[in-house]
Amino acid sequence: SSAPPDFVLVLLLLAVSFSPPSSWPLSPWFACCSSFLPAFPTRLVDPYLSLPLSCFIPLIDSIAGKGRGAPMAELVGPRVYSCCHCRNHVCLHDDIISKAFQGRNGRAFLFSHAMNIAVGPKEDRQLMTGLHTVADIYCRDCCEVLGWKYERAYEESQRYKEGKFIFEKAKIVKENW
């Protein structure tokens, strides 16, 4: 079978971001799209399964012509951290700024750089160190939430975090140690 046209994929992505009233048994988007693409995975079309829209950023980029066919970064060398779920490489030990952070599920590390991730929408969040604008970060391969990115710190003493990434220790595993 041939791949669906790009405009159909864009419509599917819009359908995923649409939340219908709970009284609808199936979204009309799903009914419409399933007639065009009967073999297309239901979980990508039906918003009731609520995958985060940021998981579709690689697909949106490929439709827009950015990074078409570009593989995810894969490192060969020592001290790489990977997603605990799919083993996708997401950060380097050499990029750790601090190990003294707290995540939702325990200890967390502050990193200067990240790779193979998708960044979700920005939101203001009251954290232990004050109000920050953050965006959750997801594994680009399996969409597992790995932590967050600091977009803005409102207190001067916290500005060093801006543009940095928090990875929760429970969500990453060591590779090549």
ABEGO torsion letter per residue (X at the ends): XBBBBAAAAAAAAAAAABBBBAABABBAAAAAAAAABAABBAAAABAAAGBBAAAAAAAAAAAAGBGBGBBBBBBBEBGBBBBAAAGBBABBAAABABAABBBAAEBBBBBABBBGBBBBBBBBBBBAAEBBBBBBBBBAAAGBBAEBBBABBABAAAAAABGBBBBBAAABBBBGX
